[in-house]
Amino acid sequence: MSKIKLWWKKYNNWIIHPVSILICVFSWKLVENLTYSQIQPIASAISTFAGIMFGFVMASITLISSSKSNTLVRNTTLTGYLPLMLNRMHSTMGWLLLVCAIFVFILFLPDTLKLTLPFSENKKNIALSQLFLVVGIYCLLISFKNFIFTWREFKQFSKNM
């Protein structure tokens, strides 16, 4: 493995999390102008998409679990690699489930729920759905990163099954 890939594998979280926060900060100007009727279809589509990705990861775990007699699965279990990969897959599923939950929660939030920001100079009210949308975007970016890494790892693993 090249030095760049090893460096990226070691430090990707130190880069992805701050970049995701920056994306959320810069997306706020767009999000604060969205109405509730515009947020609802976005939340519906993203929760559906995250649910589909959750299903892919779950199916991958099911495939590995049903292949216990496979030599590769047995050997990687003995070396400790398989439990680590399954742990990363479960973590990815957790992030995707969190994304689904946040965006489904947004669907049921009434648009009348507002939050007054105490640190703003004009005491602006923001809708809670807008705030949860930004938090959901952050979780979505992290779950995409986890999904891509996990899926790539599973693809390499399943090639040899």
N, CA, C and O of each residue as an XYZ file, in Angstrom:
644
protein
N       0.847     -1.170      0.000
C       0.000      0.000      0.000
C       0.895      1.237      0.000
O       1.912      1.283      0.692
N       0.506      2.218     -0.773
C       1.339      3.416     -0.876
C       1.289      4.231      0.420
O       0.402      4.054      1.254
N       2.261      5.122      0.558
C       2.339      5.951      1.768
C       1.130      6.869      1.891
O       0.648      7.131      2.993
N       0.642      7.357      0.750
C      -0.518      8.255      0.773
C      -1.751      7.510      1.269
O      -2.508      8.037      2.084
N      -1.960      6.283      0.780
C      -3.117      5.502      1.221
C      -3.029      5.173      2.706
O      -4.029      5.231      3.421
N      -1.841      4.832      3.161
C      -1.668      4.549      4.587
C      -1.921      5.794      5.436
O      -2.554      5.717      6.489
N      -1.423      6.943      4.972
C      -1.643      8.198      5.688
C      -3.135      8.527      5.730
O      -3.663      8.910      6.774
N      -3.815      8.374      4.584
C      -5.248      8.678      4.510
C      -6.045      7.746      5.417
O      -6.975      8.178      6.098
N      -5.673      6.465      5.423
C      -6.376      5.498      6.259
C      -6.230      5.855      7.737
O      -7.151      5.652      8.529
N      -5.079      6.381      8.093
C      -4.817      6.713      9.489
C      -5.481      8.027      9.913
O      -5.988      8.130     11.030
N      -5.481      9.028      9.032
C      -5.913     10.376      9.421
C      -7.204     10.858      8.754
O      -7.532     12.039      8.871
N      -7.952      9.990      8.059
C      -9.127     10.473      7.331
C     -10.179     11.094      8.238
O     -10.828     12.066      7.849
N     -10.363     10.549      9.447
C     -11.364     11.126     10.348
C     -10.985     12.529     10.805
O     -11.857     13.367     11.031
N      -9.675     12.788     10.944
C      -9.217     14.120     11.344
C      -9.473     15.147     10.245
O      -9.458     16.350     10.507
N      -9.704     14.688      9.036
C      -9.975     15.588      7.914
C     -11.474     15.664      7.638
O     -12.018     16.752      7.450
N     -12.142     14.507      7.613
C     -13.552     14.447      7.229
C     -14.452     15.194      8.213
O     -15.346     15.923      7.782
N     -14.243     15.036      9.506
C     -15.122     15.694     10.482
C     -15.045     17.225     10.399
O     -16.094     17.865     10.328
N     -13.860     17.841     10.403
C     -13.821     19.304     10.254
C     -14.363     19.787      8.905
O     -15.014     20.830      8.836
N     -14.096     19.036      7.839
C     -14.623     19.426      6.526
C     -16.145     19.358      6.542
O     -16.807     20.231      5.981
N     -16.708     18.335      7.175
C     -18.165     18.218      7.273
C     -18.757     19.370      8.073
O     -19.809     19.900      7.718
N     -18.087     19.755      9.145
C     -18.557     20.896      9.942
C     -18.511     22.172      9.107
O     -19.445     22.972      9.147
N     -17.436     22.367      8.355
C     -17.339     23.550      7.484
C     -18.440     23.562      6.432
O     -19.023     24.612      6.159
N     -18.729     22.418      5.845
C     -19.811     22.335      4.854
C     -21.137     22.717      5.501
O     -21.937     23.433      4.898
N     -21.374     22.248      6.719
C     -22.615     22.591      7.422
C     -22.689     24.081      7.734
O     -23.747     24.694      7.597
N     -21.577     24.661      8.150
C     -21.553     26.097      8.453
C     -21.849     26.906      7.194
O     -22.648     27.843      7.222
N     -21.197     26.537      6.088
C     -21.413     27.285      4.851
C     -22.774     27.001      4.222
O     -23.274     27.823      3.454
N     -23.384     25.859      4.531
C     -24.706     25.559      3.976
C     -25.821     26.245      4.761
O     -26.972     26.256      4.324
N     -25.484     26.818      5.914
C     -26.519     27.440      6.735
C     -27.234     28.571      6.002
O     -28.447     28.724      6.145
N     -26.507     29.360      5.222
C     -27.142     30.471      4.485
C     -28.221     29.951      3.539
O     -29.242     30.610      3.340
N     -28.004     28.789      2.962
C     -29.002     28.180      2.084
C     -30.149     27.588      2.900
O     -31.317     27.752      2.547
N     -29.816     26.907      3.982
C     -30.819     26.218      4.794
C     -31.759     27.200      5.485
O     -32.954     26.925      5.602
N     -31.246     28.338      5.943
C     -32.105     29.270      6.678
C     -33.170     29.908      5.788
O     -34.145     30.465      6.293
N     -32.995     29.833      4.480
C     -33.993     30.379      3.560
C     -35.014     29.342      3.109
O     -35.970     29.680      2.411
N     -34.824     28.084      3.500
C     -35.755     27.031      3.103
C     -37.010     27.072      3.965
O     -36.941     27.279      5.176
N     -38.139     26.875      3.331
C     -39.395     26.775      4.067
C     -39.625     25.319      4.450
O     -38.945     24.415      3.967
N     -40.599     25.117      5.328
C     -40.889     23.755      5.782
C     -41.354     22.875      4.626
O     -41.036     21.687      4.578
N     -42.104     23.458      3.699
C     -42.581     22.677      2.548
C     -41.437     22.304      1.602
O     -41.572     21.363      0.820
N     -40.332     23.015      1.660
C     -39.155     22.657      0.869
C     -38.279     21.648      1.609
O     -37.607     20.830      0.981
N     -38.284     21.705      2.930
C     -37.458     20.803      3.733
C     -38.034     19.387      3.736
O     -37.279     18.414      3.727
N     -39.357     19.263      3.748
C     -39.986     17.943      3.839
C     -39.579     16.986      2.723
O     -39.196     15.858      3.031
N     -39.639     17.366      1.442
C     -39.219     16.405      0.406
C     -37.730     16.072      0.468
O     -37.329     14.957      0.135
N     -36.914     17.027      0.889
C     -35.480     16.761      1.050
C     -35.286     15.708      2.135
O     -34.541     14.746      1.949
N     -35.960     15.894      3.270
C     -35.837     14.947      4.381
C     -36.347     13.568      3.987
O     -35.752     12.556      4.358
N     -37.429     13.523      3.250
C     -37.984     12.241      2.819
C     -37.025     11.494      1.899
O     -36.805     10.294      2.064
N     -36.459     12.204      0.936
C     -35.543     11.569     -0.015
C     -34.266     11.094      0.673
O     -33.787      9.993      0.400
N     -33.715     11.912      1.559
C     -32.461     11.537      2.222
C     -32.677     10.365      3.174
O     -31.834      9.472      3.252
N     -33.792     10.354      3.898
C     -34.035      9.227      4.808
C     -34.242      7.934      4.027
O     -33.812      6.870      4.473
N     -34.889      8.011      2.878
C     -35.062      6.828      2.030
C     -33.724      6.337      1.508
O     -33.444      5.139      1.534
N     -32.901      7.255      1.037
C     -31.591      6.896      0.496
C     -30.696      6.279      1.571
O     -30.020      5.282      1.321
N     -30.693      6.869      2.761
C     -29.890      6.321      3.865
C     -30.408      4.943      4.271
O     -29.624      4.063      4.626
N     -31.715      4.757      4.219
C     -32.291      3.448      4.528
C     -31.880      2.386      3.522
O     -31.642      1.236      3.891
N     -31.796      2.764      2.257
C     -31.353      1.827      1.219
C     -29.893      1.452      1.446
O     -29.528      0.282      1.338
N     -29.061      2.437      1.760
C     -27.649      2.144      2.032
C     -27.512      1.268      3.280
O     -26.657      0.383      3.322
N     -28.340      1.504      4.284
C     -28.374      0.663      5.484
C     -28.672     -0.782      5.091
O     -28.058     -1.713      5.611
N     -29.612     -0.960      4.177
C     -29.963     -2.297      3.702
C     -28.813     -2.989      2.993
O     -28.622     -4.194      3.149
N     -28.041     -2.233      2.210
C     -26.881     -2.815      1.532
C     -25.856     -3.331      2.543
O     -25.318     -4.427      2.387
N     -25.593     -2.540      3.566
C     -24.610     -2.959      4.574
C     -25.135     -4.169      5.344
O     -24.380     -5.095      5.639
N     -26.428     -4.161      5.668
C     -27.005     -5.292      6.381
C     -26.953     -6.563      5.530
O     -26.670     -7.646      6.042
N     -27.223     -6.429      4.241
C     -27.141     -7.586      3.342
C     -25.710     -8.110      3.255
O     -25.494     -9.318      3.157
N     -24.742     -7.213      3.290
C     -23.337     -7.631      3.259
C     -22.976     -8.434      4.504
O     -22.279     -9.445      4.419
N     -23.449     -7.984      5.647
C     -23.197     -8.715      6.893
C     -23.879    -10.078      6.848
O     -23.319    -11.074      7.305
N     -25.085    -10.117      6.298
C     -25.801    -11.382      6.170
C     -25.051    -12.342      5.262
O     -24.975    -13.537      5.546
N     -24.501    -11.827      4.178
C     -23.726    -12.658      3.253
C     -22.507    -13.256      3.948
O     -22.211    -14.440      3.787
N     -21.810    -12.441      4.712
C     -20.631    -12.935      5.439
C     -21.048    -13.959      6.494
O     -20.398    -14.991      6.658
N     -22.134    -13.668      7.205
C     -22.587    -14.577      8.263
C     -23.023    -15.926      7.709
O     -22.849    -16.953      8.365
N     -23.583    -15.929      6.518
C     -24.035    -17.191      5.929
C     -22.892    -17.981      5.305
O     -23.092    -19.120      4.884
N     -21.701    -17.401      5.238
C     -20.541    -18.064      4.630
C     -19.540    -18.523      5.680
O     -18.335    -18.504      5.430
N     -20.006    -18.927      6.827
C     -19.091    -19.319      7.913
C     -18.202    -20.499      7.526
O     -17.110    -20.652      8.075
N     -18.656    -21.339      6.585
C     -17.846    -22.497      6.193
C     -16.785    -22.134      5.154
O     -15.932    -22.960      4.829
N     -16.830    -20.912      4.632
C     -15.845    -20.473      3.649
C     -14.479    -20.363      4.316
O     -14.363    -19.883      5.444
N     -13.444    -20.816      3.605
C     -12.083    -20.801      4.151
C     -11.623    -19.386      4.475
O     -11.013    -19.153      5.519
N     -11.914    -18.437      3.582
C     -11.509    -17.050      3.813
C     -12.163    -16.498      5.077
O     -11.508    -15.843      5.889
N     -13.451    -16.764      5.237
C     -14.173    -16.264      6.410
C     -13.592    -16.876      7.687
O     -13.393    -16.173      8.678
N     -13.322    -18.172      7.664
C     -12.736    -18.825      8.847
C     -11.353    -18.260      9.173
O     -11.054    -17.957     10.328
N     -10.517    -18.122      8.148
C      -9.150    -17.638      8.384
C      -9.126    -16.186      8.858
O      -8.355    -15.836      9.751
N      -9.970    -15.340      8.260
C      -9.992    -13.936      8.697
C     -10.607    -13.794     10.089
O     -10.302    -12.844     10.810
N     -11.464    -14.732     10.462
C     -11.983    -14.736     11.830
C     -10.865    -15.078     12.811
O     -10.748    -14.468     13.874
N     -10.050    -16.058     12.440
C      -8.940    -16.469     13.312
C      -7.887    -15.372     13.454
O      -7.306    -15.205     14.527
N      -7.640    -14.628     12.382
C      -6.630    -13.564     12.451
C      -7.155    -12.297     13.107
O      -6.376    -11.412     13.460
N      -8.475    -12.203     13.272
C      -9.060    -11.027     13.905
C      -9.473     -9.935     12.935
O      -9.985     -8.900     13.360
N      -9.262    -10.143     11.630
C      -9.619     -9.120     10.649
C     -11.136     -9.031     10.468
O     -11.691     -7.935     10.393
N     -11.797    -10.175     10.398
C     -13.241    -10.177     10.156
C     -14.018     -9.456     11.260
O     -14.898     -8.655     10.945
N     -13.727     -9.708     12.542
C     -14.451     -8.951     13.576
C     -14.245     -7.435     13.465
O     -15.170     -6.669     13.733
N     -13.049     -7.000     13.076
C     -12.813     -5.562     12.900
C     -13.633     -5.010     11.739
O     -14.210     -3.927     11.836
N     -13.680     -5.765     10.635
C     -14.457     -5.319      9.484
C     -15.947     -5.278      9.829
O     -16.647     -4.337      9.456
N     -16.429     -6.296     10.539
C     -17.836     -6.306     10.946
C     -18.134     -5.165     11.912
O     -19.226     -4.598     11.880
N     -17.184     -4.825     12.763
C     -17.350     -3.692     13.673
C     -17.490     -2.390     12.882
O     -18.332     -1.553     13.207
N     -16.671     -2.220     11.849
C     -16.781     -1.022     11.004
C     -18.113     -1.005     10.257
O     -18.710      0.055     10.065
N     -18.577     -2.188      9.836
C     -19.872     -2.261      9.153
C     -21.009     -1.899     10.109
O     -21.946     -1.199      9.724
N     -20.931     -2.368     11.338
C     -21.957     -2.010     12.322
C     -21.930     -0.515     12.636
O     -22.978      0.103     12.821
N     -20.745      0.058     12.696
C     -20.624      1.496     12.920
C     -21.262      2.273     11.766
O     -21.967      3.258     11.983
N     -21.009      1.821     10.551
C     -21.620      2.458      9.378
C     -23.135      2.355      9.447
O     -23.843      3.317      9.150
N     -23.631      1.181      9.840
C     -25.080      1.010      9.973
C     -25.644      1.956     11.034
O     -26.737      2.497     10.865
N     -24.910      2.155     12.115
C     -25.362      3.079     13.155
C     -25.470      4.505     12.645
O     -26.452      5.194     12.919
N     -24.456      4.954     11.897
C     -24.500      6.310     11.326
C     -25.664      6.440     10.343
O     -26.372      7.448     10.351
N     -25.866      5.425      9.496
C     -26.959      5.485      8.520
C     -28.315      5.474      9.214
O     -29.240      6.166      8.786
N     -28.436      4.693     10.281
C     -29.680      4.670     11.038
C     -29.931      6.015     11.715
O     -31.072      6.470     11.791
N     -28.875      6.647     12.204
C     -28.998      7.980     12.795
C     -29.482      8.989     11.752
O     -30.335      9.828     12.044
N     -28.939      8.905     10.544
C     -29.377      9.798      9.463
C     -30.857      9.574      9.177
O     -31.617     10.535      9.052
N     -31.272      8.309      9.071
C     -32.691      8.006      8.839
C     -33.557      8.598      9.945
O     -34.577      9.231      9.673
N     -33.145      8.390     11.188
C     -33.936      8.867     12.323
C     -34.050     10.389     12.330
O     -35.130     10.926     12.576
N     -32.953     11.084     12.063
C     -32.983     12.550     12.060
C     -33.926     13.065     10.982
O     -34.742     13.950     11.239
N     -33.818     12.517      9.782
C     -34.638     13.039      8.692
C     -36.098     12.606      8.797
O     -36.980     13.330      8.336
N     -36.376     11.446      9.391
C     -37.773     11.078      9.664
C     -38.325     11.989     10.758
O     -39.485     12.396     10.695
N     -37.510     12.311     11.754
C     -37.916     13.233     12.815
C     -38.275     14.600     12.224
O     -39.242     15.232     12.650
N     -37.491     15.048     11.243
C     -37.771     16.331     10.584
C     -39.144     16.302      9.925
O     -39.859     17.304      9.930
N     -39.517     15.154      9.356
C     -40.815     15.047      8.680
C     -41.983     15.290      9.632
O     -43.031     15.783      9.216
N     -41.807     14.946     10.903
C     -42.904     15.067     11.858
C     -42.807     16.298     12.758
O     -43.672     16.518     13.605
N     -41.766     17.090     12.579
C     -41.656     18.331     13.349
C     -42.637     19.367     12.797
O     -42.673     19.592     11.587
N     -43.422     19.992     13.651
C     -44.279     21.067     13.143
C     -43.439     22.296     12.793
O     -42.441     22.592     13.449
N     -43.859     22.992     11.760
C     -43.075     24.155     11.323
C     -43.216     25.340     12.266
O     -42.537     26.352     12.093
N     -44.084     25.228     13.253
C     -44.260     26.329     14.203
C     -43.226     26.299     15.328
O     -43.073     27.285     16.048
N     -42.521     25.191     15.484
C     -41.489     25.117     16.525
C     -40.284     25.934     16.104
O     -39.620     25.631     15.112
N     -40.013     26.974     16.872
C     -38.904     27.872     16.553
C     -37.991     27.995     17.762
O     -38.403     27.792     18.905
N     -36.756     28.329     17.481
C     -35.748     28.499     18.512
C     -35.165     29.896     18.357
O     -34.785     30.296     17.257
N     -35.095     30.638     19.460
C     -34.492     31.965     19.432
C     -33.012     31.833     19.757
O     -32.633     31.264     20.780
N     -32.198     32.359     18.883
C     -30.753     32.298     19.097
C     -30.327     33.423     20.038
O     -30.475     34.596     19.696
N     -29.806     33.089     21.205
C     -29.451     34.132     22.172
C     -28.206     34.923     21.776
O     -28.023     36.050     22.238
N     -27.361     34.359     20.941
C     -26.099     35.024     20.604
C     -26.191     35.890     19.354
O     -25.206     36.521     18.970
N     -27.354     35.933     18.714
C     -27.474     36.780     17.522
C     -27.909     38.184     17.935
O     -28.606     38.363     18.934
N     -27.487     39.176     17.149
C     -27.778     40.556     17.535
C     -29.246     40.934     17.345
O     -29.742     41.824     18.035
N     -29.953     40.269     16.416
C     -31.351     40.639     16.186
C     -32.325     39.599     16.752
O     -33.509     39.626     16.417
N     -31.849     38.690     17.600
C     -32.678     37.663     18.251
C     -33.563     36.938     17.231
O     -34.779     36.842     17.400
N     -32.944     36.445     16.203
C     -33.653     35.792     15.106
C     -34.194     34.428     15.540
O     -33.520     33.674     16.242
N     -35.409     34.129     15.113
C     -36.009     32.818     15.349
C     -35.686     31.906     14.174
O     -35.840     32.287     13.014
N     -35.237     30.701     14.490
C     -35.009     29.723     13.426
C     -35.888     28.509     13.696
O     -36.138     28.151     14.847
N     -36.348     27.887     12.631
C     -37.177     26.694     12.770
C     -36.300     25.525     13.208
O     -35.165     25.382     12.755
N     -36.838     24.698     14.087
C     -36.087     23.527     14.537
C     -35.810     22.573     13.382
O     -34.801     21.868     13.378
N     -36.711     22.555     12.403
C     -36.483     21.683     11.246
C     -35.232     22.111     10.484
O     -34.517     21.266      9.946
N     -34.960     23.416     10.435
C     -33.738     23.896      9.773
C     -32.494     23.468     10.555
O     -31.493     23.059      9.968
N     -32.570     23.566     11.875
C     -31.444     23.168     12.716
C     -31.165     21.667     12.586
O     -30.015     21.250     12.454
N     -32.227     20.869     12.624
C     -32.050     19.427     12.474
C     -31.587     19.059     11.067
O     -30.902     18.052     10.886
N     -31.950     19.856     10.079
C     -31.483     19.605      8.715
C     -29.964     19.740      8.641
O     -29.300     18.926      8.000
N     -29.419     20.750      9.283
C     -27.963     20.944      9.274
C     -27.264     19.817     10.045
O     -26.234     19.309      9.604
N     -27.819     19.433     11.184
C     -27.249     18.310     11.941
C     -27.330     17.029     11.113
O     -26.399     16.223     11.112
N     -28.441     16.849     10.412
C     -28.600     15.681      9.551
C     -27.620     15.672      8.393
O     -27.138     14.613      7.992
N     -27.325     16.845      7.856
C     -26.341     16.935      6.769
C     -24.968     16.509      7.280
O     -24.241     15.792      6.593
N     -24.619     16.950      8.482
C     -23.335     16.535      9.069
C     -23.276     15.008      9.205
O     -22.305     14.378      8.785
N     -24.311     14.427      9.788
C     -24.339     12.968      9.964
C     -24.347     12.251      8.620
O     -23.753     11.182      8.481
N     -25.013     12.834      7.635
C     -25.050     12.237      6.299
C     -23.662     12.207      5.673
O     -23.272     11.203      5.077
N     -22.923     13.283      5.802
C     -21.565     13.327      5.243
C     -20.658     12.292      5.906
O     -19.877     11.623      5.230
N     -20.762     12.164      7.219
C     -19.954     11.176      7.935
C     -20.371      9.762      7.528
O     -19.521      8.895      7.326
N     -21.667      9.533      7.411
C     -22.121      8.188      7.042
C     -21.749      7.850      5.602
O     -21.466      6.690      5.303
N     -21.741      8.838      4.699
C     -21.274      8.589      3.327
C     -19.818      8.147      3.332
O     -19.446      7.191      2.651
N     -19.000      8.848      4.103
C     -17.587      8.480      4.178
C     -17.440      7.064      4.711
O     -16.691      6.259      4.158
N     -18.158      6.760      5.788
C     -18.090      5.413      6.356
C     -18.587      4.366      5.372
O     -17.998      3.292      5.248
N     -19.672      4.679      4.671
C     -20.230      3.727      3.709
C     -19.245      3.455      2.578
O     -19.046      2.303      2.190
N     -18.636      4.494      2.056
C     -17.693      4.320      0.945
C     -16.507      3.464      1.382
O     -16.112      2.545      0.664
N     -15.936      3.753      2.552
C     -14.796      2.977      3.038
C     -15.197      1.531      3.319
O     -14.478      0.600      2.955
N     -16.339      1.349      3.962
C     -16.800      0.004      4.303
C     -17.136     -0.792      3.055
O     -16.796     -1.970      2.951
N     -17.802     -0.150      2.112
C     -18.193     -0.843      0.887
C     -16.960     -1.248      0.085
O     -16.913     -2.346     -0.470
N     -15.976     -0.380      0.022
C     -14.732     -0.702     -0.685
C     -14.036     -1.887     -0.013
O     -13.530     -2.785     -0.687
N     -14.016     -1.879      1.307
C     -13.387     -2.975      2.046
C     -14.146     -4.288      1.837
O     -13.534     -5.339      1.648
N     -15.476     -4.222      1.871
C     -16.278     -5.433      1.653
C     -16.112     -5.957      0.234
O     -16.062     -7.167      0.013
N     -16.026     -5.045     -0.723
C     -15.848     -5.454     -2.118
C     -14.536     -6.218     -2.291
O     -14.499     -7.251     -2.959
N     -13.466     -5.710     -1.690
C     -12.170     -6.398     -1.746
C     -12.263     -7.765     -1.071
O     -11.723     -8.751     -1.573
N     -12.945     -7.817      0.058
C     -13.081     -9.060      0.809
C     -13.907    -10.080      0.031
O     -13.533    -11.250     -0.054
N     -15.024     -9.642     -0.535
C     -15.926    -10.580     -1.211
C     -15.369    -11.080     -2.542
O     -15.805    -12.118     -3.040
N     -14.417    -10.358     -3.121
C     -13.771    -10.826     -4.351
C     -13.099    -12.169     -4.134
O     -13.052    -13.004     -5.037
N     -12.585    -12.370     -2.946
C     -11.821    -13.577     -2.634
C     -12.659    -14.693     -2.017
O     -12.122    -15.748     -1.679
N     -13.947    -14.483     -1.866
C     -14.804    -15.511     -1.248
C     -15.088    -16.642     -2.209
O     -15.791    -17.590     -1.857
